């Protein structure tokens, strides 16, 4: 018989975990596991805009721009993007009437 199958195991573990600081419990999990199940807006909550885009190259930063800003980008800039990013931006612009 497995210990986890014993009656009251879950309740005992819940009580024990409640006594530990969250930082101690979370330290046992990889960042991906800590964030699993959270929608993107909750994952990014509390981060300033410049940190939300940290680690993205300029092409992928452009993908984060709203359509209203994408419409203002010069044609030369759009052509300087990777083909995949340029195609996605042009698709968004077409979808929104440009």
N, C-alpha and C positions, 0 to 999 in steps of 0.2 A: 504494500500500500504506500502511496506517495503522501508525503507530509501535507501537500496542498489539498489533498482529498479529505483531510480530517475535518470534522465538524468544528465550526468556529474559527477556522484558519483565516479566512478573509477578514472577519471582524477584528481578530487579533492583529493582523498585519495593518489594517487601516488605523487602529489605535496607535500602534507603534510608529507608523509613518507620520501620524499627526503630531507626535512629540518631537520630530526632527525638523531642523530648519530647512526651508525649501532649497536653499543653496546646497545643502549637504545631499539631499535626495537627488537634485538635478545634476550634481557633479558626476553621477554614475551613468549619465546618458550622453550620447553624442549630440551635437547641436541639431542635426537633422531629426533625431528622435524627440528632442524637446519641442520642436516646432511642428511636428507631424500633427495633422488635423486642424491646424489653425489656418484661417483664410489669410491671403496676402496682406490685407489691411491691418490685421492684428499682428502679423509678424513684423510689420514695419512701424507700428504705433510707437510714438515717442521719439523716433529718429528724425533729425532735421533733414530737409530735402537733399543737401549735398551728401549726406551719408547714405541715403536711400539709393543713390546712383553710384556709390563708391565701388570700384572694381569693374565697372562697365567701360568698354571702349567707346569712343565717340560715336560710332555707328549705332550701337545699342542704346546709348544715351538719347540719340535722336528718336528712337522708337518710343521712348518714354514721354515724348512731347505730345501735348494735345493737338488735335487736328487744326485748331485755330492758329497755332504757332507753326505747324508744318506747312500751312498754306503760305506763310510769309518767307519760307526758305527759298533762297535763289536756286535757279535751275542748275547752276554750276556746282553748288553744294550737293544737291541731290545726286548728280552724276558722279561725285567724288566718293559716294558711299559704296559699300560692297553691293554686288548685284542683288543679293537676297534682301538686304535692308532697303535698298532703293525700291525694289519691287513691292515690298510690304507697305512702304510709305505711299507709293503711287496708288496702290490698291485702296488704302484708307482715304486718300484724297478723292479718288473717283467715287468711292462709296458716299462721300459727303459733298458731292457736287462740284468738284474741281477737276 
